Amino acid sequence: MPLITFTSDFGLSDHYVAKTKALVLKANPKVEIFDISHNIRPFDVSHMGYVLHSIYQDFPAGTIHLIGSADTTFQQNEYIFAELEGHLFVGPNNGILSLIDDRQPKTVIKLNTPNGFMSVPAIAAQIAAGENPSSFGEPLAEHKQFMQRKARATRKEISGHVIRVDHYGNLITNIEKTDFDILSRDRKYTITFGRERQNTVHDFISQVEPGEVFFVFNSNERLMLGINQGNGAQLLGLEFDSPIHIAFEE
């Protein structure tokens, strides 16, 4: 039986997460539910998209990813089922799917949810039990999408920006390792961020002393900067959308 993951901005101080899980288990007592995170910033679709983008493909193909978002849960909203890269998503039609992956889903179904989000957990549970997703709604030709901002790369430079500030205050950018590796081969470079400059990308954070600035590529092969054992966002004065620029010498 497929696994169900659950990601939301519901927090852990109230009953919302437990209520959702109870609805899943009531419809399918045998299913296993795995929590990804419930500490997504409230109403922050980009945060949720980044978290799911970072982890969903590490689960087995066929996993069902249940998504709960406060901006839709307590309002009238449209919910969808989507198949994307061998994974199944059940959640709001609020653009989240396009932030999880910019590839187009194979299938999108507008779900019949007479009780709003309260209908959604049972649908996910029944799909996990083998029910055909098409029995819960109708095909949807177009779903809401956001345009993802990508780093701009030329032979001389890469220009990107911060897309996420993590729990430690590290700043994750949209600069990808593949672009950097191609352009930095046998060339010196300078990274500009705020009023600071750096000319080294390390393999590990531990290669710099505590309190020093580091640049590494994280597990998602995105350039990340911060301060070893410190809060880089606070100490460097950077935040979401702050620009990062890499210039390569000829």
C-alpha positions in Angstrom: 0.0 0.0 0.0 1.4 3.4 -0.9 2.7 5.7 1.8 1.0 9.0 2.5 3.1 12.0 3.4 1.6 15.0 5.0 2.8 18.6 4.8 1.0 21.7 6.2 1.3 25.1 7.8 -1.1 23.9 10.6 1.6 24.0 13.3 1.7 21.6 16.2 0.1 23.6 19.0 -3.5 22.9 17.9 -5.5 19.8 16.8 -5.5 20.5 13.1 -2.7 17.9 12.2 -4.3 15.2 14.4 -7.7 15.9 12.9 -6.4 15.5 9.4 -4.7 12.2 10.3 -7.8 11.0 12.0 -9.8 11.5 8.8 -7.2 9.6 6.8 -7.2 6.7 9.2 -10.9 6.6 9.5 -11.1 6.1 5.7 -8.2 3.7 5.6 -6.9 2.3 8.9 -4.1 0.4 7.3 -2.3 3.3 5.6 1.0 4.7 6.9 1.3 8.5 7.3 4.7 10.2 7.3 5.0 13.8 8.4 7.3 16.0 6.4 6.7 19.3 8.2 3.9 21.2 9.8 6.0 24.3 10.6 5.7 25.9 7.2 5.3 29.6 7.7 1.5 30.3 7.7 0.2 31.3 4.2 3.7 31.0 2.7 3.2 28.9 -0.5 6.8 29.5 -1.6 8.1 28.0 1.7 5.9 24.9 1.3 6.9 24.5 -2.3 10.6 24.7 -1.5 10.2 22.0 1.3 8.3 19.6 -0.9 10.5 20.2 -3.9 13.5 19.3 -1.7 12.2 16.0 -0.5 9.4 14.5 -2.5 11.5 12.5 -5.0 13.4 10.8 -2.1 10.2 8.9 -1.3 9.3 5.8 -3.3 7.4 6.3 -6.6 3.7 6.0 -6.0 3.8 7.9 -2.7 0.8 10.1 -2.1 1.6 13.6 -0.9 -1.2 15.3 1.1 -0.9 19.0 1.4 -2.8 21.2 3.9 -2.6 25.0 3.6 -4.4 27.4 6.0 -5.1 29.9 3.2 -7.4 27.3 1.6 -8.5 25.0 4.5 -10.9 27.4 6.1 -12.2 28.9 2.9 -14.1 27.8 -0.2 -11.4 26.5 -2.5 -10.6 24.0 -5.3 -8.7 20.9 -4.6 -6.9 18.7 -7.1 -5.2 15.4 -7.6 -2.1 15.4 -9.7 0.4 12.8 -10.9 3.9 14.2 -11.3 7.1 12.3 -11.9 5.6 9.1 -10.6 4.3 10.8 -7.4 0.7 11.6 -6.5 -0.3 14.9 -5.0 -3.6 15.8 -3.2 -4.0 19.4 -2.2 -5.2 22.8 -3.0 -5.2 24.3 -6.5 -3.3 27.4 -5.3 -0.2 27.2 -7.5 1.7 24.9 -5.0 2.3 22.2 -7.7 4.3 24.5 -9.9 6.5 25.5 -7.0 7.2 21.8 -6.2 8.3 21.0 -9.7 8.3 23.1 -12.9 7.6 20.1 -15.0 4.0 19.6 -16.1 1.9 16.9 -14.3 0.8 13.9 -16.3 -2.7 14.1 -14.9 -4.7 16.7 -13.0 -8.2 16.1 -11.6 -10.5 18.6 -10.0 -11.8 16.8 -6.9 -15.3 16.8 -5.7 -15.0 18.1 -2.1 -18.4 19.0 -0.7 -16.9 19.7 2.8 -13.8 21.6 1.5 -10.5 20.4 2.9 -12.4 18.0 5.3 -13.2 15.9 2.3 -9.6 15.7 1.1 -7.9 13.4 3.7 -10.4 10.6 3.0 -9.8 10.9 -0.7 -6.1 10.5 -0.2 -6.7 7.5 2.0 -9.0 5.9 -0.6 -6.5 6.5 -3.4 -3.9 4.8 -1.2 -6.3 1.8 -0.9 -6.4 1.4 -4.7 -9.4 3.6 -5.7 -9.0 5.2 -9.1 -8.5 9.0 -8.6 -10.8 9.7 -11.6 -13.7 8.5 -9.5 -13.3 11.5 -7.2 -13.6 14.2 -9.8 -13.2 15.4 -13.3 -10.1 16.1 -15.5 -8.9 19.7 -15.2 -7.4 21.2 -18.3 -5.6 24.0 -16.5 -4.4 24.4 -12.9 -3.1 27.5 -11.2 0.6 27.9 -11.7 3.4 30.4 -10.7 6.3 31.3 -12.8 9.5 30.3 -11.0 12.4 32.8 -11.1 15.6 31.1 -12.2 19.1 32.3 -11.9 20.5 34.0 -15.1 23.8 32.5 -16.4 26.1 33.9 -19.1 29.7 33.1 -19.8 30.8 36.0 -17.6 28.4 35.8 -14.6 25.6 34.1 -12.7 22.9 36.3 -11.1 20.5 34.8 -8.7 18.7 35.5 -5.4 17.9 34.0 -2.1 14.8 31.7 -2.3 14.8 30.4 1.3 16.2 31.2 4.7 16.3 28.0 6.7 16.0 27.2 10.4 19.6 28.0 11.0 19.6 31.3 9.2 21.4 29.9 6.2 20.5 31.5 2.9 19.6 29.1 0.0 19.8 30.5 -3.5 18.5 29.5 -6.9 22.0 29.2 -8.3 22.5 25.6 -9.4 25.7 23.6 -9.1 25.6 22.5 -12.8 25.8 26.1 -14.0 28.5 27.0 -11.5 30.7 23.9 -12.3 30.6 24.6 -16.0 31.4 28.3 -15.7 34.0 28.0 -12.9 36.1 25.4 -14.6 39.8 26.6 -14.6 38.5 30.2 -13.8 38.7 32.4 -10.8 35.5 34.0 -9.6 34.1 36.5 -7.1 30.8 36.1 -5.3 29.1 39.4 -4.3 26.4 39.4 -1.6 25.2 42.5 0.2 28.4 44.6 0.8 30.6 41.5 1.1 32.7 39.5 -1.4 34.0 36.0 -1.3 36.0 33.9 -3.8 35.7 30.3 -2.5 33.0 27.7 -2.5 33.8 25.0 0.0 32.8 21.3 0.0 31.8 21.4 3.7 30.8 24.1 6.2 33.4 22.8 8.7 36.1 24.0 6.3 35.6 27.5 7.7 36.1 28.6 11.3 33.1 29.3 13.5 31.9 32.8 12.9 33.2 32.8 9.3 31.1 33.1 6.1 30.8 29.9 4.1 29.5 29.0 0.6 28.6 25.4 -0.1 26.2 23.5 -2.4 23.5 21.9 -0.4 22.0 18.4 -0.9 19.7 19.9 -3.6 22.7 21.3 -5.4 21.7 24.9 -4.7 24.3 27.4 -3.6 23.9 28.1 0.1 25.7 30.8 2.2 25.7 31.4 5.9 27.9 31.8 8.9 29.4 28.7 10.6 27.6 28.3 13.9 25.8 31.6 13.4 22.7 33.1 11.9 23.8 34.3 8.5 20.6 36.0 7.6 20.8 38.2 10.7 24.5 38.8 10.7 24.9 39.5 7.0 21.7 41.5 6.7 20.3 39.3 3.9 16.8 37.9 3.5 14.4 36.2 1.0 15.0 37.7 -2.5 18.4 39.2 -1.7 20.6 39.2 -4.8 23.7 37.0 -5.2 26.1 37.6 -8.0 29.0 35.5 -9.3 31.5 37.1 -11.7 34.0 34.9 -13.6 37.4 36.1 -14.8 38.3 35.6 -18.4 
